[in-house]
Amino acid sequence: MNKYNPTIRLHLWLETDNGLFFGSGRAQLLKNIDKYGSLKKAAENMKMSYRAAWGKVKKTEEVLGIELITKTGTNRDGYQLTEFGKEFMEKFQTWFDRVEKSALKEAEQIFSWSLKTYKDKL
């Protein structure tokens, strides 16, 4: 019997010599921009300042050399993902899901425990 009830957690990101440029947090930020149509609302949802959110998006765009979001309104509202931004976010999520599934399978074999993913916990 398993007296533990562990949850597998992974931290995956992409970086260059200049540091991190994309990870789960930025993927979630892009999901929120897509959902709310607003960088301000996306940042608020993540308890992040608009300035921090803007900086993260701009850092990733700078490294990739292509825009992830485009303005559709005025001020801090009215942003949507570019086609590339949506595709990049989805590809990162696909990669994360595959790595997580593989890690879960390996952990269950190694530890002989029934584990769950963080998403299963939510």
N, C-alpha and C positions, 0 to 999 in steps of 0.2 A: 504494500500500500504506500502511496506517495503522500508523505506528510508535508511536502512542499507544494506550493501552487505557483510556480514561477511563470513570469511573462518574459518573453524574449524582446529585447530592445536593441535596435541598431542605429548607429549614427553613420550615415553615408554622405559624402560630399565630394565635390569636384574642386580642385584647386590648381593654381599655377605657382610659380616661384614667388608671386606677389600675394599669395594667400588664397583663402576660400573664395570661390565665386558663385557656387550654387550648391544647395543642399535641401534638406527637407523643409526648413523654414522658408526659404525662398520659393520653393514649390508651393507651399501653402499660401504664401503671399500672392503668387500668381493666380492660384485657385480662387482666392478671395476677390481679387480684382475682377476676374471673370464673373464671379457670382454677383458682386455688388455694382460693377461698372464704375467703381470709384477707388482710387488709391487711398484716399482719406478714410473711407469706410473699411477698406481692407486692412489698413494699418490699425484702426481703432479696434477691430474685431480681434486682432492679435495682441492688443495692449502694447502697441508700438507707436512711436511718434511718426508723424507724416515724414519728417526729415530723415529718420532712420530708414523707413521703408523706401523712400526715394533714393537714398544713397545705396541701398542694397541692389535695387533694380539697375541703377546707373552703373554700378561696379560690374555687374554681370554683363550688361550691354557693352561696356568698354572692353572686357576680356573677349567676348564673343564677336565683337565688331558688327553687331546687328541689334536692332530694336526689339524689345520684348513687349512693350506696351506702346500705345499711341493715344493721343489726346482726342477726346470726342466732345468735350464740354468746356466749361470754364473753371477757373481757379483750381481747387484740389479735387474736384469731382470730374467725372466724365473721362475715364480711361478704360480702354479695352485692350485685350491681348492682341498682338499681331498674330498672323498665321504662324510665324516662326515661334513666337512666345508660347502659344498654345501647344504646338507640336513638341517643343523642347520640354515643357512642363510634363506633358503626357509621357514622353520617352523616359524622363527621369523617374516618374512614378512607376512605369513598367519595370525599369531596372531595379528600383527599390523593392517592388513586390516580388520579383524573381529571386533576388538575393535573400530577402526575408524568408521566403518559402524554403529555399535551400538550407539556410541557417537553422530554421526550425526543425527540418527533417534530420539534419546532422546532430543537433543538440539532443533531440529525442533519442537517437541511437546511442549517443555517447553517455548521456546521463540516465537513460532508461526511465525518464519521467514523462508525464503528459504535460506538455507546455502549451502556452497560447501566445498569440501575437498581441502586440499592443492594441491593434484594431479590434481584436476579439474582446479585449478588456473594456473597451469603450461602450 
